[in-house]
Amino acid sequence: MATSRLRRHADGMAVASFILGLLGTLVLNLLLGPCALVLGTLALARGTTRRGRALLGLTLGATDLLILALLVTTDGTVSWHIGG
């Protein structure tokens, strides 16, 4: 019973990692990227059944931080906008 409860929590962490990573590509990448990385890592360490979502969350979290680094080096800013 305790194992299934832990697995459910790990599955929730995997989904949260994916959602935070996805949102982080649009807004607040400085905050949401690291959160996605941490939750994805914890979900994988706890044996989630949603391994693909946890891996996508890790990938998107790393992408968030890469976007942030790109913005800081090109514009000198930590935000982005579309258009002129």
N, C-alpha and C positions, 0 to 999 in steps of 0.2 A: 504494500500500500504506500509506504513512504517513497519507494522508488518511482512509482507512477506519478506521485505528486511532484517529485523533483524533476521528472521528465517533462511534465506539463509546464513547470516554471521555465525550464530550459527552452521549450518550444515557444513560449511567450517571449523570452529574451531574443530568440532568433527572429521572430516576426518584428519585434520592436527595433532590432538592429537594422533590418531591411528598411523599415519605414523611416527611421531617423536618418539613415544614409541617403535615402531618396530625397527626403525633405532638405537635407543638408546641401544637396547640389543646387538648390534654389535659394535658400535663406539660411542664415546663421551657421555657415559651414565651420566656423571656428569653434562652435559649441557642439553642434550635432555630429560632426565627423568623429571626434574622439569618443563620444558616447556610443556611436554605432560600432566602433572598433572594440570597445570594452564589452558591450553586450554580445557581440558576435563571438568574441573569444570565450566569454563565460558560457555561452550556449553550447559551443563545440566541446568545451572542457567537461560540461555536465552531461554530455551524450544526447543532444537533441535529436529528435527524429526528423526535424526540418533542417537538415544539414545544408541544403541548397540555399535556403533563405539566410542562414547564418553566414555562409560564404559570400553571398551577394551583399549582405550588410557590411562585411569586412571590406569587400571591394569598393563599395560605394563610400564607406567611411574614409578609406585611403584616397579615393578620388576627390572627396571634399577637401582634404588637406592639400592635395596637389593643386586644386583650383585656387585655394587660398594662397598658396605659395606663388602661383602664376600671377595672381592679381597683385600681390604685394610687390613682386619684382617688375611687373610691366607698368602698372599705374601708380604704385605707391599707396594703394588704398586696400581696404579689406572688404569692400562691397562692389557690386557690379550692377549695371543697368543696360537695358537694350535701347539702342538708338543714340542720337547725338547728344 
